[in-house]
Amino acid sequence: MNILEGQILIFEIDEENEDFREIKEIDGAIHTIFKNFSIFIIVDSLDKEIWMWIGKNASIRKKFIATQNAPNIRDKYGIDFKIKTVDEGNEPPEFKEIVGL
């Protein structure tokens, strides 16, 4: 699936490598890949926003790695992009629209 024709990029935390890895293809809505023990970054190039979705069971270590590496993703795709953190279960309407919740 071409995620909104390249307007949305998705990354998942890779705890072993202490970084994010890009997810190139998904079947269905973005939210279907979310896992409550993981952290995902969704880059919305249209609205210049980077959403960091944090699963309710994500470890402190994953949260630390994500917080350290999210600015690197921002710098790669647009230094003027705003990073927003979203906790599982407290997703705002604009985020729900992007991920299909």
CYANA upper distance limits for C-alpha pairs under 8 A (distance plus 0.5 A):
  1 MET  CA     25 GLU  CA      5.81
  1 MET  CA     26 ILE  CA      6.32
  1 MET  CA     27 ASP  CA      6.89
  1 MET  CA     28 GLY  CA      8.50
  2 ASN  CA      6 GLY  CA      7.16
  2 ASN  CA     24 LYS  CA      8.49
  2 ASN  CA     25 GLU  CA      7.26
  3 ILE  CA      7 GLN  CA      7.50
  3 ILE  CA      8 ILE  CA      6.37
  3 ILE  CA      9 LEU  CA      7.73
  3 ILE  CA     25 GLU  CA      7.90
  3 ILE  CA     26 ILE  CA      8.49
  4 LEU  CA      8 ILE  CA      6.55
  7 GLN  CA     43 VAL  CA      8.45
  7 GLN  CA     44 ASP  CA      6.66
  7 GLN  CA     45 SER  CA      5.82
  7 GLN  CA     46 LEU  CA      6.86
  8 ILE  CA     42 ILE  CA      7.20
  8 ILE  CA     43 VAL  CA      5.93
  8 ILE  CA     44 ASP  CA      5.39
  8 ILE  CA     45 SER  CA      6.79
  9 LEU  CA     22 GLU  CA      8.00
  9 LEU  CA     23 ILE  CA      8.19
  9 LEU  CA     24 LYS  CA      8.38
  9 LEU  CA     41 ILE  CA      8.49
  9 LEU  CA     42 ILE  CA      6.19
  9 LEU  CA     43 VAL  CA      5.42
  9 LEU  CA     44 ASP  CA      7.38
 10 ILE  CA     22 GLU  CA      6.34
 10 ILE  CA     23 ILE  CA      6.01
 10 ILE  CA     24 LYS  CA      7.91
 10 ILE  CA     40 PHE  CA      7.49
 10 ILE  CA     41 ILE  CA      6.16
 10 ILE  CA     42 ILE  CA      5.15
 10 ILE  CA     43 VAL  CA      6.85
 11 PHE  CA     20 PHE  CA      6.20
 11 PHE  CA     21 ARG  CA      5.74
 11 PHE  CA     22 GLU  CA      4.74
 11 PHE  CA     23 ILE  CA      6.02
 11 PHE  CA     40 PHE  CA      6.03
 11 PHE  CA     41 ILE  CA      5.45
 11 PHE  CA     42 ILE  CA      7.02
 12 GLU  CA     20 PHE  CA      5.82
 12 GLU  CA     21 ARG  CA      5.99
 12 GLU  CA     22 GLU  CA      7.02
 12 GLU  CA     23 ILE  CA      7.53
 12 GLU  CA     38 SER  CA      7.84
 12 GLU  CA     39 ILE  CA      6.44
 12 GLU  CA     40 PHE  CA      4.94
 12 GLU  CA     41 ILE  CA      6.83
 13 ILE  CA     18 GLU  CA      8.05
 13 ILE  CA     19 ASP  CA      6.53
 13 ILE  CA     20 PHE  CA      4.87
 13 ILE  CA     21 ARG  CA      6.93
 13 ILE  CA     38 SER  CA      7.18
 13 ILE  CA     39 ILE  CA      6.00
 13 ILE  CA     40 PHE  CA      6.67
 13 ILE  CA     62 LYS  CA      7.60
 13 ILE  CA     65 ILE  CA      8.41
 13 ILE  CA     66 ALA  CA      7.20
 14 ASP  CA     18 GLU  CA      6.28
 14 ASP  CA     19 ASP  CA      5.86
 14 ASP  CA     20 PHE  CA      5.73
 14 ASP  CA     21 ARG  CA      6.76
 15 GLU  CA     19 ASP  CA      7.18
 15 GLU  CA     61 ARG  CA      8.46
 15 GLU  CA     62 LYS  CA      6.72
 15 GLU  CA     65 ILE  CA      7.95
 18 GLU  CA     65 ILE  CA      6.42
 19 ASP  CA     65 ILE  CA      7.24
 19 ASP  CA     66 ALA  CA      7.78
 19 ASP  CA     69 ASN  CA      6.83
 20 PHE  CA     66 ALA  CA      8.15
 20 PHE  CA     69 ASN  CA      7.95
 26 ILE  CA     30 ILE  CA      7.61
 26 ILE  CA     33 ILE  CA      8.03
 28 GLY  CA     32 THR  CA      7.32
 29 ALA  CA     99 VAL  CA      6.64
 29 ALA  CA    100 GLY  CA      5.89
 30 ILE  CA     34 PHE  CA      8.08
 30 ILE  CA     98 ILE  CA      8.35
 30 ILE  CA     99 VAL  CA      5.18
 30 ILE  CA    100 GLY  CA      6.87
 31 HIS  CA     99 VAL  CA      5.65
 31 HIS  CA    100 GLY  CA      6.72
 31 HIS  CA    101 LEU  CA      6.96
 34 PHE  CA     38 SER  CA      7.83
 34 PHE  CA     39 ILE  CA      8.47
 34 PHE  CA     40 PHE  CA      7.92
 34 PHE  CA     55 GLY  CA      8.18
 35 LYS  CA     39 ILE  CA      8.30
 35 LYS  CA     55 GLY  CA      6.92
 36 ASN  CA     54 ILE  CA      8.13
 36 ASN  CA     55 GLY  CA      4.49
 36 ASN  CA     56 LYS  CA      5.85
 36 ASN  CA     57 ASN  CA      5.84
 36 ASN  CA     58 ALA  CA      7.05
 36 ASN  CA     88 GLU  CA      7.89
 37 PHE  CA     55 GLY  CA      5.82
 37 PHE  CA     56 LYS  CA      7.07
 37 PHE  CA     57 ASN  CA      4.90
 37 PHE  CA     58 ALA  CA      4.60
 37 PHE  CA     59 SER  CA      7.57
 38 SER  CA     54 ILE  CA      7.10
 38 SER  CA     55 GLY  CA      5.90
 38 SER  CA     57 ASN  CA      7.85
 38 SER  CA     58 ALA  CA      5.64
 38 SER  CA     59 SER  CA      8.49
 38 SER  CA     62 LYS  CA      8.01
 39 ILE  CA     52 MET  CA      7.48
 39 ILE  CA     53 TRP  CA      6.12
 39 ILE  CA     54 ILE  CA      5.14
 39 ILE  CA     55 GLY  CA      6.36
 39 ILE  CA     58 ALA  CA      7.28
 39 ILE  CA     62 LYS  CA      7.78
 39 ILE  CA     63 LYS  CA      8.02
 39 ILE  CA     66 ALA  CA      7.82
 40 PHE  CA     52 MET  CA      6.24
 40 PHE  CA     53 TRP  CA      5.65
 40 PHE  CA     54 ILE  CA      7.21
 41 ILE  CA     50 ILE  CA      7.19
 41 ILE  CA     51 TRP  CA      6.04
 41 ILE  CA     52 MET  CA      5.03
 41 ILE  CA     53 TRP  CA      6.75
 41 ILE  CA     70 ALA  CA      8.16
 42 ILE  CA     50 ILE  CA      6.20
 42 ILE  CA     51 TRP  CA      5.53
 42 ILE  CA     52 MET  CA      7.02
 42 ILE  CA     53 TRP  CA      8.31
 43 VAL  CA     48 LYS  CA      8.16
 43 VAL  CA     49 GLU  CA      6.65
 43 VAL  CA     50 ILE  CA      5.04
 43 VAL  CA     51 TRP  CA      6.91
 44 ASP  CA     48 LYS  CA      6.23
 44 ASP  CA     49 GLU  CA      5.72
 44 ASP  CA     50 ILE  CA      6.59
 44 ASP  CA     51 TRP  CA      8.32
 45 SER  CA     49 GLU  CA      7.19
 45 SER  CA     77 TYR  CA      8.49
 48 LYS  CA     78 GLY  CA      8.01
 48 LYS  CA     80 ASP  CA      7.68
 48 LYS  CA     81 PHE  CA      5.11
 48 LYS  CA     82 LYS  CA      7.03
 49 GLU  CA     81 PHE  CA      5.55
 49 GLU  CA     82 LYS  CA      5.35
 49 GLU  CA     83 ILE  CA      6.52
 49 GLU  CA     84 LYS  CA      7.71
 50 ILE  CA     74 ARG  CA      7.53
 50 ILE  CA     81 PHE  CA      6.99
 50 ILE  CA     82 LYS  CA      6.43
 50 ILE  CA     83 ILE  CA      5.13
 50 ILE  CA     84 LYS  CA      6.57
 51 TRP  CA     83 ILE  CA      6.41
 51 TRP  CA     84 LYS  CA      5.38
 51 TRP  CA     85 THR  CA      6.37
 51 TRP  CA     86 VAL  CA      7.36
 51 TRP  CA     95 PHE  CA      8.31
 52 MET  CA     70 ALA  CA      8.27
 52 MET  CA     83 ILE  CA      7.70
 52 MET  CA     84 LYS  CA      6.58
 52 MET  CA     85 THR  CA      5.24
 52 MET  CA     86 VAL  CA      6.40
 53 TRP  CA     85 THR  CA      6.63
 53 TRP  CA     86 VAL  CA      5.22
 53 TRP  CA     87 ASP  CA      6.37
 53 TRP  CA     88 GLU  CA      7.30
 54 ILE  CA     58 ALA  CA      7.14
 54 ILE  CA     63 LYS  CA      8.17
 54 ILE  CA     85 THR  CA      7.95
 54 ILE  CA     86 VAL  CA      6.61
 54 ILE  CA     87 ASP  CA      5.43
 54 ILE  CA     88 GLU  CA      6.39
 55 GLY  CA     87 ASP  CA      6.90
 55 GLY  CA     88 GLU  CA      5.56
 56 LYS  CA     87 ASP  CA      7.34
 56 LYS  CA     88 GLU  CA      6.02
 56 LYS  CA     89 GLY  CA      8.42
 58 ALA  CA     62 LYS  CA      6.86
 58 ALA  CA     63 LYS  CA      7.42
 59 SER  CA     63 LYS  CA      6.88
 60 ILE  CA     64 PHE  CA      6.67
 61 ARG  CA     65 ILE  CA      6.72
 62 LYS  CA     66 ALA  CA      6.49
 63 LYS  CA     67 THR  CA      6.55
 64 PHE  CA     68 GLN  CA      6.71
 65 ILE  CA     69 ASN  CA      6.63
 66 ALA  CA     70 ALA  CA      6.27
 67 THR  CA     71 PRO  CA      8.17
 69 ASN  CA     73 ILE  CA      7.31
 70 ALA  CA     74 ARG  CA      6.88
 70 ALA  CA     83 ILE  CA      8.22
 71 PRO  CA     75 ASP  CA      6.53
 71 PRO  CA     83 ILE  CA      8.39
 72 ASN  CA     76 LYS  CA      6.72
 73 ILE  CA     77 TYR  CA      6.85
 74 ARG  CA     78 GLY  CA      6.03
 74 ARG  CA     79 ILE  CA      6.20
 74 ARG  CA     80 ASP  CA      8.42
 74 ARG  CA     81 PHE  CA      6.71
 74 ARG  CA     82 LYS  CA      8.39
 74 ARG  CA     83 ILE  CA      8.05
 75 ASP  CA     79 ILE  CA      5.22
 77 TYR  CA     81 PHE  CA      8.34
 86 VAL  CA     90 ASN  CA      7.20
 86 VAL  CA     91 GLU  CA      6.32
 86 VAL  CA     92 PRO  CA      8.31
 87 ASP  CA     91 GLU  CA      6.99
 91 GLU  CA     95 PHE  CA      6.70
 91 GLU  CA     96 LYS  CA      6.83
 92 PRO  CA     96 LYS  CA      6.82
 93 PRO  CA     97 GLU  CA      6.73
 94 GLU  CA     98 ILE  CA      7.05
 95 PHE  CA     99 VAL  CA      6.88
 96 LYS  CA    100 GLY  CA      6.17
 96 LYS  CA    101 LEU  CA      5.23
 97 GLU  CA    101 LEU  CA      6.93
